[in-house]
């Protein structure tokens, strides 16, 4: 975040915590992509990710006074979204959605799209905490210490969760691709 953007977010945060609806809207606009992306890559369901993002921002509205800086806001949003996604999965059985239907693929990139779809499904098959660690590391591009803070676990646990998750993904992908007998 640039210095100008950071000072703009500091001002919006201060105004929003005093009840300024336009300032809160600005905060939502600035961070909605990040929150939706995290939820979508974890849940693999556009409608559920949209609902999750709304829940996260409603929770933010109720807790604005506890947020001190734009950096704290970003951390807080990721943490709340991560926890809400895990809680959502624990309380709901997966449902099929339009996102599960095959899309018409561009013939020149069909191989990459098939691999991408397989990876998406394989990541979706990981246990909750491992999946969240993978999403935070590779989709959100967070460092180990940031993931540890968000998930409230030690850094070494993050590293071991990622190592195990990647080993599982390698094995599952190899079986899917026909390289290793099932």
C-alpha positions in Angstrom: 0.0 0.0 0.0 1.5 3.4 -1.0 2.0 6.1 1.6 -0.9 8.1 0.0 -3.2 5.1 0.0 -2.2 4.3 3.6 -2.9 7.8 4.9 -6.2 7.7 2.9 -7.1 4.4 4.6 -6.1 5.8 8.0 -8.4 8.7 7.5 -11.3 6.5 6.3 -10.8 4.2 9.2 -10.9 7.1 11.7 -14.0 8.5 10.0 -15.8 5.1 9.8 -15.2 4.4 13.5 -17.0 7.7 14.2 -20.0 6.5 12.1 -19.3 7.9 8.7 -21.1 5.6 6.3 -19.2 6.8 3.2 -15.8 6.2 4.9 -17.0 2.6 5.8 -18.0 2.1 2.2 -14.5 3.2 1.2 -13.0 0.6 3.5 -15.2 -2.1 2.1 -14.4 -1.2 -1.5 -10.7 -1.2 -0.7 -10.7 -4.7 0.9 -13.7 -6.6 -0.6 -11.6 -8.2 -3.3 -9.2 -9.6 -0.8 -11.9 -10.9 1.5 -13.9 -12.4 -1.4 -10.8 -14.0 -2.9 -9.8 -15.7 0.3 -13.3 -17.0 0.9 -13.8 -18.1 -2.7 -10.5 -20.0 -2.9 -11.3 -21.7 0.3 -15.0 -22.5 -0.2 -15.0 -22.9 -4.0 -18.5 -21.5 -4.1 -19.2 -18.0 -5.4 -22.5 -17.5 -3.5 -21.0 -18.8 -0.3 -18.0 -16.6 -0.7 -20.2 -13.5 -1.3 -22.2 -14.3 1.8 -19.0 -14.9 3.8 -17.6 -11.5 2.7 -20.9 -9.8 3.8 -20.7 -11.5 7.2 -17.0 -10.4 7.6 -17.8 -6.8 6.7 -20.9 -6.8 9.0 -18.6 -8.1 11.8 -16.1 -5.3 10.9 -18.9 -2.7 11.2 -19.7 -3.9 14.7 -16.0 -3.9 15.7 -14.6 -0.9 14.0 -13.5 0.8 17.2 -11.1 -2.0 17.9 -9.2 -1.5 14.6 -6.2 0.9 15.0 -4.4 1.0 11.7 -4.9 0.1 8.0 -2.4 -2.8 8.6 -4.3 -4.0 11.6 -7.5 -3.8 9.5 -6.1 -6.0 6.7 -4.8 -8.5 9.3 -8.1 -8.5 11.1 -10.1 -9.0 7.9 -8.0 -12.0 6.8 -8.2 -13.5 10.3 -11.9 -13.2 10.6 -12.5 -14.4 7.0 -10.3 -17.4 7.6 -12.0 -18.4 10.8 -15.5 -17.8 9.3 -14.6 -20.0 6.3 -13.5 -22.9 8.5 -16.6 -22.5 10.7 -18.8 -22.4 7.6 -17.5 -25.7 6.4 -17.9 -27.3 9.7 -21.6 -26.4 9.8 -22.5 -27.1 6.1 -22.4 -30.0 3.8 -20.9 -29.0 0.4 -23.6 -28.1 -2.2 -23.2 -28.1 -5.9 -23.2 -24.7 -7.5 -23.0 -23.2 -11.0 -19.3 -22.9 -10.4 -19.1 -26.7 -10.4 -20.4 -26.9 -13.9 -17.8 -27.2 -16.7 -17.2 -24.1 -18.6 -16.5 -23.8 -22.3 -12.8 -23.9 -22.5 -10.5 -22.0 -24.9 -8.9 -24.8 -27.0 -5.4 -23.3 -26.8 -5.3 -23.3 -23.0 -7.4 -26.4 -22.4 -4.5 -28.3 -20.8 -3.8 -25.6 -18.3 -7.5 -25.2 -17.5 -7.8 -28.9 -16.8 -4.8 -28.8 -14.6 -6.1 -25.7 -12.8 -9.5 -27.3 -12.2 -7.8 -30.5 -10.9 -5.7 -28.5 -8.5 -8.7 -26.4 -7.3 -10.6 -29.6 -6.5 -7.5 -31.2 -4.9 -6.9 -28.2 -2.7 -10.6 -28.3 -1.8 -10.2 -31.9 -0.7 -7.6 -31.0 1.9 -8.4 -30.8 5.6 -9.7 -27.4 6.7 -6.6 -26.0 8.4 -4.2 -27.4 5.7 -6.5 -25.9 3.0 -6.5 -22.5 4.7 -2.7 -22.5 5.0 -2.4 -23.3 1.3 -4.8 -20.6 0.3 -3.1 -18.0 2.6 0.4 -18.9 1.3 -0.2 -19.4 -2.4 -3.3 -17.4 -3.2 -2.9 -14.5 -0.8 0.9 -14.8 -0.9 1.4 -14.3 2.8 4.6 -15.1 4.7 4.7 -17.9 7.3 4.6 -15.5 10.2 1.5 -13.8 8.8 -0.3 -17.1 8.4 0.7 -18.1 11.9 -0.8 -14.9 13.3 -4.0 -15.3 11.3 -4.5 -18.9 12.1 -3.3 -18.5 15.7 -0.8 -21.3 15.4 3.1 -21.5 15.7 5.2 -20.8 12.6 6.6 -24.3 12.7 3.0 -25.7 12.6 2.3 -23.6 9.6 5.4 -24.9 7.9 4.6 -28.5 8.7 0.9 -28.1 7.7 2.1 -26.7 4.3 4.7 -29.4 3.9 2.1 -32.2 4.5 -0.5 -30.4 2.4 1.9 -30.1 -0.5 2.9 -33.8 -0.2 -0.7 -34.8 -0.2 -1.4 -32.6 -3.2 1.6 -34.0 -5.1 0.5 -37.6 -4.5 -3.2 -36.8 -5.4 -2.2 -34.9 -8.5 0.2 -37.6 -9.7 -2.7 -40.2 -9.3 -5.1 -37.9 -11.1 -2.6 -37.4 -14.0 -2.1 -41.2 -14.2 1.6 -41.0 -13.2 1.2 -43.2 -10.2 -1.1 -46.2 -9.8 -3.9 -45.6 -7.3 
